[in-house]
């Protein structure tokens, strides 16, 4: 019996992925007008949707109030985030801006090394680009006062808004952002620090089911675009890196 030659055209070694050569320059997305149009137009639409929805929420919703968007599923409520995902690492604004710029560089690198026909990948890159730029805009240009409270029997945490009391006054009066309404007073000895830095505007909230708040965080359109875009990238990379199927054809008789 003659063993099949693994180098014969049309044959492949079982369980071994085909070689991943670089995309030829003539097939690169960088040389494709339709690929550029898809990436930049979808990113622009996503960025507009994020910034427009944030402007609507913080211009129309009352501070501390809620408005039903999808009954039993989504509500809208104003919230400011001085940190990253889930409010972590509050105040690390320069680090967040650098991370956003690195994300943008990554998107451009992946796009530049992709094939012009990888439209699904380009959609994911456009969504990541829009989401990163939306939150980057907020951190760079949306400033608010952040009060860090000392922990006591009532807890600690942060209060984000606009300080409307005189400098050095006691108590410190903080109003809602950006309208300066609903002032609240805090004794100065209760405050550990007062800072002003960039914050991200959030307003989308999943409605609790039967009193159970299964997703307690408030987010925005940019966050949703980032999650969907990363999911698309993971699916694309997984599909492209799957091992080649084993060749199950019987060997030809000698």
N, C-alpha and C positions, 0 to 999 in steps of 0.2 A: 504494500500500500504506500502510495506516495503522500507524504505529509504536505498540507497546504503551505505555500510560501507566504509568510506574513507580510512580505514586501510586494506581493502581487497587487496590481491596481484593483481597487474595489474591495480588497480584504482589509480587515483591521484586527489588531490584537485585542482579545477579549478583556474588558474591564479597564482598558487604558484609554485615556482621553486623547483626542487628536491634538497635535501641536498647536499652540496658540500664537501664531505669528502676528506681527504688527499689521494694523490695517494699512493697505497700500495708500499712498498719498492721493492717488486719483479717486479713491473711494472714501476719503476722510470727510467727516461732517463739516470740517472747516472750509471745504471747497464747495459745499452744497448750499445753494440759496434756499431751497425748501427747508433744510434742516435748521438753518439760522432763523428763518421766518417762524418756524414752529417754536423753537426755544425762546426767542425774545418776545414774540407776541403773547405767548401763553404766560411767560413770566410777568410781562407788563399788566396783563389782565388780572393775574393773581395778586400782584402788588396793589393795583388799584382797588380790588375787592377788599383787601385787608385794611388799607388806610381809610377807604370810604366808610367801611362798616365801623371802624373805631371812631371816626368823626361823628357818625350818626349816634352811636351808643353814648358817647360822652357829651354830645350836644342835645340829645333828646331824652335820655333816661334820667329819672330823678336819682339823686345820690341816695344810695341805700335801698332804692326801690327795685322792683322786678317787673318785667313785662313778658308775657307768654309769647313765644315764637311758634312753637309746635306744641299744641296741648298734650300734656302728659309725657313730653319728651324733652323739649328745650325751652329754657327761659333766658332772658337777657338781663344782666345786672352788671353795673360798673364795678371794676376792681383794678387796682394798680399793683403790679408785681415789680419789686425792686431786685429780684433775684433771677435765677434761671428756671428750669423746669421744676414745677411744684414749689416755687418760691425759695429753692435752695441757693446758698452762696449769695445772700443779699449784700448789695453794695459793691460787688466785683465788676462794676461797669466796664472799666478798661479791658479786663480779661474777656468779658462777653463780646465786646466790640472786636477784639483780636480774633476770637473764635469764629465770629460771623464772617470776618474777612477771609479767614482760612477756609471756611466752608464755601465761600464764593470762588476762591482759587481752586478748590477741589472740583467744583462743578465745571469750571472752565477747562480744567485738565482732562476730566473724564469725557467731556464733549469733544475736545480736540483730538482725543485718541480713539474716538468711536467711529463706527461706520455710518455713512450717511443714511443707510436704510434702517437703522435702529431707532425707529420712531417712538416705540414704547419707552426705551431708555431716555430719549430726549424729553418726553413728557415728564418723567420723574425728575430729571434735572431741572426743568423749568419750574416745577412746583417747589423744589428745594430752594432754588434761586429766589423765587418770589417770597417764600416764607422767611428766609434769612434776611432779605432786604427789608421786609416789613418790620420785623422786630429790631433790626439794626437802626432803622429810622427812629423808632421810639427811644431807644437807649441813647441815641446821639442828640435828639432834639426835644424830647418830652421830659421836662424837669419838674420834680416835685420835692417837697420837704418830707424827710423820713425821720420819724421819732422812734428811737429804740428805748423801750420801757424796761425798767429794772423788774426783775422777777419778785413777786410777792404772793400773798394769799390769793390774789385775783389773777395771777399769771403774769407773763411778760409779753414779749412779742413786739410788733411794730405798728405804728400808726402812720399812714401815708396821706398827705394832702397838702394844704397851703397854710403855713403859720401866719396868722393875721394879728397876733398880739405884738406889742412893742418889744424891741430887743431887751432882754433881761427881765421882762415882766414875769410875774408869778400870780396866777397860773399861766401856763402856755396854752394859747387858744389855737386850735387847728380846725380849718374848714375843709370842705370837700373840694376835690380837684375836678374840673377847672373853674367851677362857678363860684367858689368861695361861700357856699351855703352850708347849713347845718353845722355850726361851730361846736366844738367840744373842748372842754378845759381839762388840763392835766397839771397837777402840782409839779413844780420844777424838780423837787427832790425825787419824784418818781421817774424822771427822765435820765437815762444813761448817756444819750448822745442825740444831737440834732444835726442831720446832714441834708444836703441837697444834691441829688444826682439823677441820672436818667432812669426812667421807669418804663415798663411795658404796659400798655392798656389792654386789659382783658374784659370780656363781657359775655361769653357764651358759657352756659351752665346746663348740665343735664339735670332734668327734673328727678328728684328722689321718687322711688317706687315704694308705695306702702310705708312711707316714713323712713326707708333705708336709702341713705345717700351713698350710692355705689361709686360715684365719681365726684368727690367733694371739691375738686379743683375747678377754677374758672379759667377759660382759655380764650383764644382768639382765632381768626381765620388763618393767620400766619402759622400758628402752631399746627392747625389741621393740615395745611398744605405741606408742612415739613414731614409730618407723620406719613401722609399718603406718598409723598415723593420718596422717602427713605424705603418704604415698603416696596415701591416699584423697582428701586435699585436692587434691593435684596432679591426680589423675584427674578430680575434680569440676570444678575450675577449667578444665581443658583442654576438657572436654566442653561446658561452658557458653559458652566463648569461641570455639568453632569457627565459621568463617564460614558464613553461611547458604548452602545449596546453590543453584547457579545455576538460574534458571528456563529450562528447555529446551523449553517448549511453543512451537510455531510461532505466529507472529503471525496474528491473524485477518485474512482478506482485507478490503480496504476495501469 
